[in-house]
Amino acid sequence: MAATTPLYDTYMRAPLRFERGEGVWLIAEDGTRYLDFAAGVAVNSLGHAHPHLVEALKAQADKVWHLSNLYEIPGQESLARRLTQVTFADRVFFTNSGAEALECAIKTARRYHYAKGHVEKFHVITFEGAFHGRTIATIAAGGQQKYIEGFGPKAPGFYQVPFGDIAAVKDAINDETAAILVEPIQGEGGIRLAPKEFMQGLRELCDEFGLLLILDEVQSGVGRTGKLFAHEWAGIKPDIMAVAKGIGGGFPLGACLATEAAAAGMAAGTHGSTYGGNPLAMAVGNAVLDVVLAEGFLEHVREVALVFRQGLASLKDRFPDVIEEIRGDGLMLGIKAKVPTADLLKAIRDEKLLAVPAGENVLRLLPPLITTPAEAREGLARLERAAETMAGKSGHAAA
């Protein structure tokens, strides 16, 4: 029997087709408007059709699209310098995606020890519930069997310990350990927030044992938590960090950031990318930073986040048979549901609101960072109606 679509059957796509977007809104082919609190899974950090991003892309498109890294690309120098000025990093390698940024981060950590003569140090400690991408190495790093099954032997060099368990991390360190890789907030794992003390403990262990601390801020970075990067809330600095999603505002862009010491082993020829850091991506990435680094922008994110947290806490109190827990930080929020996530997601979509499922029966709310307090309240009103629907189905009305 012929397939109904020529596409791979690897996605459970919703029967929705959008033809354009405006700020926090997506407009379907039939004209229906949806409030987009999925944001392309935390990608559309500045919403849809942001005029500054659109102008930057159009202006660059009229000049040159692709050069390859055989030549100097001024936009790379500019974006890298801006990133190093506002972070711990001294060096940047540009990629097309978060998985590629993680691959670069892992290679950088392994090469660091190799260059020092410690070829045995290539193991990376990771955490249960983690998600680092879909490549052979990153599914091994994540360690979740549902992503590994059927793709041959698990790539060696990764082992998982319980998330948040600093004693388990210390017990796992041995002579082959090169680095610790962690998400400050597990996204796919269910919006699980790493306690500040845990993050600080990881930094201390890395310092004590000569390991590199790698942070996966692909989803939590570029302003999503109200700081430029989530690890800033813990007052620590990593050695290497993977960034993507929000940094491109919808254009494929990732980056691996590292200190001078951590990147020292990455000499000419040790790593590369055909498209990474292309002029189009650099133009958009610089435009995103223009907005996110502008005075008052991160304060705005924190203010809107407070509206969401207060509203979600109220919904949890009013619908205890639907909502078990509110998780997350900033505009990276999760609703742990007592009803099946698929059912709650459908009820939300029926209210013309978009969200994203995650592990542990959690529904993620990842609104664009430009969301206004009024738009936040509109989203909360739609969530309330969806919760009322679910409460009615379960036979429990709101208090």
N, C-alpha and C positions, 0 to 999 in steps of 0.2 A: 504493500500500500504506500502511495506517495505521501510524503510529509506535507502537512498543511502550511508549513513555513520552511524556507530554506535556511533558517537560523538554527544554530545549536539549541537544544532543549535544556539549557543550563540555568534558565531563569524562570521563576514563577511570576510572570508579569501580570500586573493588574490590567484590566481591560479599559485603560485610559490612554487617550492620545492628546498630547498638548501641542499647540502650534506656536504659542508665544508666551512670554512672561513679562510682568511689569512689577518691579520691586519684589514684594513678598507674595505676589499672586502669580498663578499659572492659569492660562486660559485654554480650555480644551477646544477641539475642532468644532464642537457644537455651540461654542460661546460660553459654556459654563465656567465660572471662576472658582478656583480652589485656593484656599489659604495654604501656602507651602511652608509647613514646619518640618519638612524633610530636607529641603535644600540640597537635593542631590546627594544625600548622606553626608551632610556637613561640608559640602563642596562650594555651594553658591553662597559664600560668606557675605557678599554684598548684594544678594538678591539677584533678580533677573534684569538684564538690559540696563545695568548701571551705566549712566552716561559717561562717566570718566573712564571706565573699563572699555566700553564700546569705542570711544574716540581713540584710546591708546591702541587698540587692536587694528582699527581701520587705518590709522596713520602709519603704523608699521607695515600693514599689508600692502600699502602703496610703494613701499621701499624694497624690502627683501624679506622672504619668508624663511629661507633655510640657507645655511652656510656650511655647517658641520664644524666640529671642533678642530679642524685643520688650521683654522684662522682665529684671530682674536675677535671676540664679540663684545662690543662696548656695553651692551645691556647686561651681560653677565657680570662684568666688573662692577657696574653700578649697583645691581641688586645684591651681589655678594658683599660688597662693602657696606651697604645699608644693613644687611642682616648681621654682619659681624659687629657693627657699631651698637646694636641693640640687644645682643645676646652674649653668651659665654664664648662664642666660636671665633676662630681665626681663619678657618678655611671652609670653603663651600664647594660641593659638587652637585651640579644640577641634573635632575632626572625627569622622567615623564610621569611618574606615579609614586604612590606611597610604597608599593612593594619594591620598586627599584631603589628607592631611597633606603629601605631596610636592607636590601642586598648590599648596597654600598656601605652601610653602617657595619654590617657583619664582617664584610671583607676588610674594612678599615681596621676593625678591632683585631682580627686574626693577623693581619699584616703587621700591625704594631708589635706584637710579640715575636713574630717571625723575624722581623728586622733586628730584634734584640737578641736573636739566637735561641729563642725558646719555641722551637717548632712544635713542641708537644702541647703548647697552650692554644687550643682552638675551640674549646668547649664554651658554650654560652648558657648561663642559667636563665630560664624564662619561667613563666607563671601559668598555672592552670586557669583556663578561661580566656587566655590571651588570643588576640588575632593580629597577625602581622603581615598578611597578604596571601596571595594564591600561587606563588612560585614554589618550586620544589623545596627551596631552603626555607622560605617563610612559613609554609605549612608545617614544616618540621619544627620551626621555632615556636609556632603557636601550639603545636602538640595535640590539637583536637582531632580525634580519630575520624570524625565525619568528613574532614577535609583531606585527610591523608589516605584513607582507604581507597584501594584500587590504583594507586599511582606508584606502585613498586615499593622497595624498601625505604623506610624513613631516612632522610639524609642525616648522617651522623653529626655529632657535635652539639646537640641540644638536649637539655633535660629540664623538666618542669618541677616546680615546687608549689605548694599552696600560696595563693595570692595573699599578701599581707602578713605572711609568717616569716619574720626576720630570723628566728632560730633555725627554721628549715633551710633558709638561704645559707646561713653560716655553715650548717652541717653539710651542705652540698658542695662547698668549695674544696677543691683539691688541686694537685699540681698541674692538672690539665686545664683548669678554668682560666678563660681569657677575659670574660666580661659578664655583666648582668644586663639583661634587656627587659625593660618594663614600660607599660603604658601608665602614665599618671592617673588616667581614668580609662578603664577598659570599656570600649565602645560596644563592639559586637558581643562581648561577654556579658552585657547587661547593665551598662553604666555603673560600674563598680569603681568607687573612688578610693584610691590608695591614700591611707592616712598620712598626714605630714610626717609623723614620727617614723613611719615605715620608709618613706622616701629618704629621710635624713639618715636612717639606719643603713640603707643601701649605699649611700654615699660614703659613710664611715667604713663599711666593709670593703668597698673598692679601694679606699685609701689604705686600709690596713693590709690588704693582701695583694696590692699592686694590680688590681683589675681595672677595666674600663667600664664606666657606667654609660649604657646606651639607653636613650629615651625614645620611645615611639610616640611622637606628638602629631602623628598624621591627622588624627581626628580632633584632638584636644587643643591644637595650637592655633596661632594666628588670631588671637583675641577671643576665642570661643568661650573661655572661662572668665573673661573680664580682665585677665592679664594677657600679655602678648603670648606667653606660653604657660601652660598649667603648672609646670614644676616651680615657677617663681613663687607660688603660694607657699611652698615648703622651704623657701630660702636656700635652695641648693643649686649647684651647677653640674650638668653632665659633662662627659668627655666627648660624646658623640650624640647627635640627635637627628632623627628622621622626621621630615616635614613634607606635607603634600596637601591635598584637598583644598582648604581655604586659601592657601597662598596663591592659587591661580584663579580663584573666584569663578571657576567653571571651565577654565582652560587647563588642559593636562599639564601639570607642573608639580615637581617634587624637588626636594633638596636634602642632601646629607651635610650636616654641619658638624665640624670637629675642631678641637683645639689644635694648635700647632704641633704639640707633642703627639697627640693621638693620630694625626694625619701624616706624621713624618715618614712612615713606611710606604705611602702611596706615591711612588715615584712615577716618572713618565712610562707609560705602557702598561701599568698595573691595573688600570680600569678605564672604561670608556663608555660612550653612548653616542649613537648616531644622531638622535634628535634632541638629547638632553641639552637644555640651555639654548634652544633655538631662538632667533630674534623675536618671533611672535610671542612665545611664552615669557620672555624677559620683559617685553613691553607691558604685558598684562600684569606680571608679578610686581613690577615697579609701580604700576597704577594701583594695585591692591594696597601696597604699603603706603602710598600717598594718603589713602583714606584711613587705614587702620592706625597709622602712626600720627594722624592729625590730632591736635589738642582736643581733649574732651571725648574722643571716640570710645576709648575703653571704659571711661566713666559712664557713658551712655549704655554700654553693654551691661555693666553692673546694675544700673538703675532698672533696665528692662528685665534683667534676670530676677530682681527682687519682686517685681510685679508677678512674674511667673511663679516664683516659689510661694508667695503668699496665696495666690489663686489656687495653685495645685494642692497646697496644704488644706485649704478650705474644701476642695473637692474630695480629698481623702477622708476628711471628717464627715462629710455629708453622704458619701457613698462607700462605707466600709466593706460592703460585700462585693464591690467592683475593684477598688483600689487598695492594695496592701501597703505600698510604700512609695515615697517619692525619693528619687536618687539624683545624684549628679551635682554639677556646679556651673555657674554662669548660664550660658545658653546651650549647655550639653546636659539635657535633663532626661530622666527616665521615669516611667510609671510602671512599677511592678504590679501586675494585675492579678486579681483572684479569679477572673474569668479568662477563658482562652484568648490569647493575644490576637489571634486571627479574627475572632468575633468582635473584639473591641476595635481593631483596626477597620473592620468593615463598617461598624457603627460610626466611627470618626469620618471615614470617607463619605458616608451617606450625608454627613453634615458639611461636606465640601471642605474638609480639612485633611492635610496629608501629614503622615508621620512614618516612622521606620521601626520595624520589629527588631528585637535583639534577643540574646540568650536570657535564660532564667525567667521566661514569660514576661519580658519587659518591652514596653513600647517607648521608643526614643522620640523626643522632641528636640529638633535641631534647627530652630528657626534662623533665618538670615540675621546677621549681626546688626543690620540696619532696621530691624523690626522696631516699631514705635510702641510706647505704652498702650495706645489705643488699639493697635493691631494685636498686641499681646492679650488684651482684654477680650477682643473679638474671638481670638483663638480659644481662650478659656471658656467663653460662652458656648462655643461649638463643642468643646470637650464636655461641658456640663450636660448638654443635650444628649450627647452620645452615652454618657454615664447613666443618665435617666433611662435611656432606652435599654441599656444592659441591666440596670437594676430592676426594671419592669419585667424583663424576660425571666429574671431569676426569682421574681416574686417578692422582691424587697424594694419598697419605695424609698426615696430619699427622706432623711429626717427633716 
